Structures are given as C-alpha cells and as structure tokens.
Amino acid sequence: MTIVVLANVCVSAQNQAELKFIEEPTYKLTKEITKGETVIGWTYQIDIKIQNSGGITSKQTRVNITDEEGFTLQNITTFEPGETKTVSFTWSTLSSYDQTISVNYYPLDLSINHNQYNSGSTNFKLLIGGEDEIPAASTPGFEIIVSITAIAITILLINKKKK
C-alpha cells in the first residue's frame, strides 16, 4: 500500500518575486517612414511598466509584444525586489490600420511553472499615424444645431406662456 501525502506550501511575498503591470502600456510616434512625399509607415516607442512587489529578484523574465499578424519583439530582463522598470520597444509598421498589440511577460526558463506571480498579459490598441488621425467623437456642427434648436424651443415656450 502506498500513502501519498500532499501538502500545500504557502510562500509569502517576501520569499518570491511578484511581478505585475503598473499601468496600461503607452506609446508615442517617433518617426514617419516616407517614400518621397508619401508616408508609408510609422515607428513607435512602446513602454511597458512592470513592478516586482515581492521580496526576491525575479528569474530572467521575457517581456514580449505581438501584433495581430504574429510579429513579435522581446526583451529579457530581471526585476529587483521593489523595483519598477519600464521595458521599451521600438516598433515599426507599414500597416495603415490600427492594431491590437498583445503584451506578455513570463519566466525565460521554461521549466518554471507560469503563475499569477511571474506571468501576465494585456492588450492595447495602437492607433496608427498618431493622435492627429483619431476620428472626431462627434459630427462637426452637430452641437450648434442642437443649441439653436434648444433656444428656439425655449423662445416658443416663453411666448406661449405669455399668451
């Protein structure tokens, strides 16, 4: 007869690295790629902030970004206890449409189990061409039409009450 004893071992944050995203990834347009007078692509700096709130230095951690077509860039780094680090990427694209970028971090050593303390992922939308090309949130002139209509209705109601 074989007896197997399973034990749960609780490891406090003082005895492990505990990585997490600090804020949403950010990006900024750093260069337009041109051919003659025509813009044919863009280069961005993408910044990812990750913090180790645990008590030990993390194992080597792979941080990568991947676009919808599967193109991936990666950085390998470690995080000291209490350290917040910005991992930066230079991302170039010839695509003229907005892209969803996936961000992942996990241990470089594949024999280490991925868990909530050493792995994470998020997505963000990269708006191609910079903020100048973000479509307006409303139809131009719509506010003026609504204001004039509201004033006209108010005048009609006031004149109706006077009669």
N, C-alpha and C positions, 0 to 999 in steps of 0.2 A: 504494500500500500504506500502510495506517495502522497505526502502532505505538502501543499503549496501555500505559502503564506504571502499574501500581497499586502504591501504597506504603502500608504500614501506618505510621501515625504514633502513637507512644506518647506519651501525655500523662501526666506524673506528677501525683500528687495535689496538688503544690504549684502547678500551673497550672490547676486546675479546682476547682469546688465538688463535694463528695462528700457527699450527703445520705443519712441513714439513720434509721430509728426507733431510739430509745434503749431503750424498754421498751414493754410492752403498753399500749394505751390504757386510761385509767382514767375512772371516772365516779362521781358522787355525786348522790343525790337532793337537790334544793334546794327543791322546793315540790310540794305536792299540790294539784291543781286540784279544787275541790269545787263541787257544786251542792246547796245546803242542807247536809245531813249526809253526803251520798254523795260519795265520791272518784270523779271521772270522768276524771282524767288526772294526769300527772306531768311535772315539769320537772327536767332533769338538767344538771349541768355535766360536759361531756366534755373531757378533757385528752389531747392528743397531744404526746409529746416527740420532737422531731426534732433531729438534730445535723448540722452541716456540719463534717466532719473534713478537708475539702480546704483548699487554700491561697488561694482567692479567694472573694469574695462571690458567693452564688448569684444567678442571674437571678430575677426575680419568680417565686415558686412558689405554685401554687394547692394548698391543702390542703382536701379536702372529706370530708364524711361523708354516707353514703347509707343509708337503711333498705331493708327488703325490698320496700317498695311504690314505691321510686324517689324518695322525698322526699330532697332534698339541701340541705345547708348548706355554704358555702365561706368560706374566709379566704384572702387573698392577702398574702404576706409575702416577705421576703428573709432570708437567713442569712449572717451574717459568718463569716469563717474561724474555725474552732474553737468557734463559738457553738452552744450547746444552747438551744433555745427550746421553750416549751410553748405550743402553739396550742390555744386553748379555744373551745368552742362551748356555747351554751345550747340544749338540745334538749327540745322538748315533744312529748308524745304522748298521745293519747286511747286508744290500743290497750291492752288489758288483758293481752296475751300478751307473753312475752319476744321480743326482736327481735335479729336479727343485723345489726350495723352494719358497713358497709364503710368503710375509711379509705384515701384515696389522696392522693398528692402527685405533682406533675409541673410542668414549666415552664408558665407562663402563655402565653408566646409559642409558638403552635402550629407555627411554622416550625422550632423546635428539636426535634431527634430525642429521643424519650424513651429513656433507657438506665438501666442499673443505678446510675449515679451521680446522676441527677437525678430519678428516679421510683421510687415504691414503693407497695405496697398491703398491707393486712392486714385482718382481720375480728375482731370480738369480739362476745360475747353480752351484751346489755343486759338485766338481769333486772328486770322491771317491778315497781314497788312497793317496791323497796329490799330489803335483806338480810333483813328480818323475814319476807318471804314465800318465801324459799328453802326448798324442801321438805327435811325431815329426811332424812339419809342412811341411816337405819335405821328399823325398825319399833319404836315405843315398847314397852318391856318385853321385847324380844327378848333383850337381854343378861342380864336377870335369869333368864329361863327357861334359857338356856344355862349360866349359872353354877350354878343349882340342879341341873340335870341332871349337870353335871360333878362336883359334890360328892356326889350320890347314887351315881354310878358309882364314885367313889373309895372311898366308905364300903363299898359292896358288895364291891369288890376286896380291901380290907383285911380285912373279915370273912371272905371266902372263903379268904384266905391263913392266917388264924388257925386255921381248922379243919383 
